[in-house]
Amino acid sequence: MDHPAGLLLAAGAGRRMGGPKALVELDGEPLVGRALRVLADGGCSPLMVVLGASAAKVAEIVPTGVRITVAEDWAEGMGASLRAGLTALEALDPVPDAALVHLVDLPGVTAEAVRRIAARTDPDVLVRAAYDGRPAHPVLIGRSHWAGVRAAAVGDAGARGYLAGNPDLALVECGDLADPDDVDTPEQLARFRSR
């Protein structure tokens, strides 16, 4: 496979937002739909979304054809979502060569940035988008790294511990294509809208 699976982490309760960020609308589109569209337009297939808080409500608005997995222990943090997503991808036939991991609260990440990262797809790949040299999302994780990432994904760190100092990690500059800032609060969302 020359394209990665798209893995969207969308399980959080969005306490500072006042509700799950997956359900927050931007330009009339829920963030979960926007992020999945960006993954699809960036060349990712199949698409898998990890739900947690308000899973049933979010599942109702997930586009047709997108696979859903629920992280029962989502409240533990991003690590639980990442573990659940990689486990679900591993159960697919065929197993994707790599997973391009994206977060639901990053509306400034574009399909062009996803495409640039996805172009490196390979079972041994470990690539992270960078913005002016600063590592951020999305992250492309080849299947040979999934077990190690799952073991390291605890609390709210996701893959950070596994990626930090990993000699296999390559940074790919995406600052010319996307904005890495997350929207955690209504104020941040308003700032994003006004740009």
C-alpha positions in Angstrom: 0.0 0.0 0.0 1.4 3.4 -0.9 -1.0 5.3 1.3 -1.4 5.2 5.0 -4.5 4.6 7.0 -5.9 7.9 8.5 -6.3 7.6 12.3 -8.2 10.4 13.9 -8.2 10.7 17.7 -11.5 12.3 18.7 -12.3 10.8 22.1 -11.8 13.7 24.5 -14.5 15.4 26.6 -13.4 18.9 25.7 -13.7 20.2 29.3 -12.2 23.6 28.4 -14.3 23.8 25.3 -17.5 23.0 27.2 -18.1 19.8 25.4 -16.5 17.2 23.1 -14.5 19.0 20.4 -15.5 16.5 17.8 -19.0 18.1 17.9 -17.9 21.7 17.8 -18.8 23.3 14.5 -16.5 25.5 12.4 -17.9 27.0 9.2 -21.0 24.8 9.7 -19.0 21.6 9.8 -18.3 19.6 12.9 -14.6 19.3 13.7 -14.8 15.5 13.4 -16.1 15.7 9.9 -13.6 18.4 8.9 -10.6 16.4 10.2 -11.8 13.2 8.5 -12.3 15.1 5.2 -8.7 16.5 5.5 -7.4 12.9 6.0 -9.4 11.6 3.0 -8.4 14.6 0.8 -4.8 14.0 1.9 -4.8 10.5 0.5 -5.4 8.4 3.6 -7.4 5.2 3.4 -9.0 3.5 5.2 -10.1 6.0 7.8 -10.5 5.1 11.4 -11.8 7.5 14.1 -11.4 6.8 17.9 -14.3 8.0 20.0 -14.9 8.2 23.7 -16.8 11.0 25.3 -20.3 11.2 23.9 -19.3 8.4 21.5 -22.9 7.6 20.4 -23.6 11.2 19.6 -20.4 11.7 17.7 -20.8 8.4 15.8 -24.1 9.7 14.4 -22.2 12.4 12.4 -19.2 10.4 11.3 -19.3 10.1 7.5 -20.3 6.8 5.9 -17.4 4.5 5.2 -15.3 5.7 8.1 -14.5 3.0 10.6 -15.3 3.7 14.3 -13.6 2.3 17.4 -14.4 3.4 20.9 -11.6 3.7 23.5 -13.4 2.6 26.7 -10.6 4.0 28.8 -10.6 7.3 26.9 -10.7 9.4 30.1 -7.1 8.3 30.8 -6.0 10.6 28.0 -4.7 10.6 24.5 -2.6 7.5 25.1 -5.7 5.4 25.5 -7.1 6.7 22.2 -3.9 6.0 20.4 -3.6 2.4 21.7 -7.3 1.7 20.8 -6.8 3.1 17.3 -3.6 1.2 16.5 -5.2 -2.0 17.9 -8.2 -1.5 15.6 -6.0 -0.9 12.6 -4.0 -4.0 13.3 -7.3 -6.0 13.1 -7.9 -4.9 9.5 -7.2 -7.2 6.6 -4.9 -6.1 5.0 -3.1 -4.4 7.8 -2.1 -0.9 6.7 1.6 -0.2 6.2 1.3 2.9 8.3 -1.1 5.1 10.3 -1.2 8.8 9.8 -2.3 10.1 13.2 -4.3 13.3 13.3 -6.1 15.1 16.2 -9.7 16.4 16.0 -8.8 19.8 17.5 -6.3 20.9 14.8 -8.5 22.7 12.2 -5.5 24.5 10.7 -4.0 21.2 9.5 -4.6 20.9 5.7 -5.0 18.1 3.2 -1.8 19.4 1.6 0.2 18.9 4.8 -1.3 15.4 5.2 -0.4 14.6 1.6 3.2 15.7 2.2 3.6 13.5 5.3 1.6 10.6 3.7 4.0 10.5 0.8 6.6 8.8 3.1 4.4 5.7 3.8 6.3 2.6 4.5 6.1 -0.1 7.3 9.2 1.3 9.0 8.5 5.0 8.6 8.4 7.4 11.6 7.7 11.0 10.4 6.4 14.0 12.2 5.2 17.3 10.8 7.2 20.3 11.9 6.2 24.0 11.8 9.2 26.3 11.7 11.2 23.3 13.0 8.9 22.7 15.9 7.5 19.1 15.9 3.7 18.8 15.9 0.9 16.9 14.0 0.2 14.9 12.0 2.5 12.0 12.7 3.1 9.0 10.4 3.8 5.8 12.2 4.9 2.7 10.2 3.4 -0.6 11.4 6.8 -1.9 12.7 6.6 0.9 15.3 3.0 0.3 16.5 3.8 -2.1 19.3 6.5 0.2 20.7 4.1 3.2 20.4 1.3 1.4 22.2 3.6 0.4 25.0 4.7 4.0 25.5 1.3 5.6 25.0 0.2 6.4 28.6 -1.7 9.3 30.1 -2.1 12.2 27.8 1.3 11.9 26.1 0.2 9.8 23.1 3.3 8.9 21.0 5.4 11.7 22.4 7.6 9.5 24.6 8.3 7.0 21.8 9.1 9.7 19.3 11.3 11.8 21.6 14.9 11.1 20.7 14.0 8.2 18.4 16.8 7.9 15.8 14.3 6.8 13.1 12.2 9.9 13.4 12.3 12.4 10.5 10.7 15.8 10.7 9.0 17.1 7.6 8.4 20.9 7.4 4.8 21.8 6.9 4.8 25.4 8.1 4.2 26.6 4.5 1.0 24.5 4.2 -0.7 24.4 7.6 -1.2 25.9 11.1 -0.5 23.5 14.0 -2.4 25.4 16.7 -5.1 23.4 18.5 -8.4 24.9 19.6 -9.0 23.9 23.2 -11.3 26.8 24.3 -14.1 28.8 22.8 -11.7 31.8 22.7 -9.1 29.8 20.6 -11.9 28.7 18.3 -13.1 32.3 17.9 -9.5 33.4 17.1 -9.2 30.7 14.5 -12.5 31.7 12.9 -11.4 35.3 12.6 -8.2 34.5 10.7 
